[in-house]
Amino acid sequence: MAWYDADMDKVLEDMFRVVDALPDEERQRILRVLDEQVREAKRRASPPRGRWARLAERLSRESPLEGTSEDFLRQVREFREGFMLAEPKNAD
């Protein structure tokens, strides 16, 4: 299948016109379902990844620290910087 399919584009354009005429709540529901279906199709099409790769992808989609105070963000950054992979000093 080519990367560009005029028939598919026509079908999608027609469907978007119909969806655009619906009430806002219904449009939002359809958007959520469409988003879930596309993510699921992409997940099935891509090779399996490790747990850390899945976690990194999830964090890239979300903003876990959004809306938190600057003081908390500063503490998180300091904590993160404390984990530099340096060799421990000998106590000789």
C-alpha positions in Angstrom: 0.0 0.0 0.0 1.3 3.4 -0.9 1.9 6.1 1.7 -0.8 8.1 0.0 -4.2 6.7 -0.8 -6.7 9.1 -2.4 -9.6 6.8 -1.7 -8.8 6.7 2.0 -8.4 10.5 2.1 -11.8 10.9 0.6 -13.4 8.6 3.1 -11.7 10.4 6.0 -12.7 13.8 4.7 -16.3 12.7 4.4 -16.3 11.3 7.9 -14.7 14.4 9.4 -17.5 16.5 7.8 -20.1 14.3 9.5 -18.3 14.4 12.8 -17.9 18.1 12.6 -21.7 18.5 12.6 -22.1 16.5 15.9 -22.4 18.0 19.4 -19.1 18.7 21.1 -19.4 15.8 23.6 -19.9 13.3 20.8 -17.0 14.7 18.8 -14.7 14.3 21.9 -15.9 10.7 22.4 -15.2 9.9 18.8 -11.7 11.6 19.0 -10.9 9.4 22.1 -12.0 6.2 20.3 -10.1 7.1 17.2 -6.9 8.0 19.2 -7.2 4.7 21.1 -7.6 2.7 17.9 -4.6 4.4 16.2 -2.4 3.9 19.2 -3.4 0.2 19.4 -2.7 -0.3 15.6 0.7 1.3 16.0 1.5 -0.8 19.0 0.6 -4.0 17.1 2.6 -2.9 14.1 5.8 -2.1 15.9 8.2 -4.6 17.3 7.8 -5.4 21.0 9.9 -3.1 23.2 11.3 -3.4 26.7 9.7 -2.2 29.8 11.9 0.9 30.1 11.2 1.9 26.5 7.5 1.7 27.1 7.8 3.8 30.3 9.9 6.4 28.4 7.3 6.6 25.7 4.5 7.0 28.2 6.3 9.7 30.1 7.0 11.6 26.8 3.2 11.6 26.1 2.3 12.8 29.6 3.5 15.6 31.8 3.8 14.0 35.2 5.1 17.2 36.9 2.8 19.6 35.1 1.2 22.1 37.6 3.7 21.4 40.4 5.4 24.1 42.3 8.9 25.4 41.3 10.2 24.3 44.7 9.2 20.7 44.1 10.6 20.8 40.5 13.9 22.1 42.0 14.0 19.3 44.5 13.4 16.7 41.8 16.2 18.1 39.6 18.6 18.1 42.6 17.6 14.5 43.3 18.1 13.5 39.7 21.5 15.2 39.5 22.6 13.3 42.6 22.5 10.1 40.6 25.4 10.8 38.3 27.1 7.6 37.4 30.4 8.4 39.0 32.7 5.9 40.7 32.5 5.9 44.5 35.4 7.4 46.3 37.7 5.0 48.2 37.7 5.6 52.0 41.5 4.8 52.2 
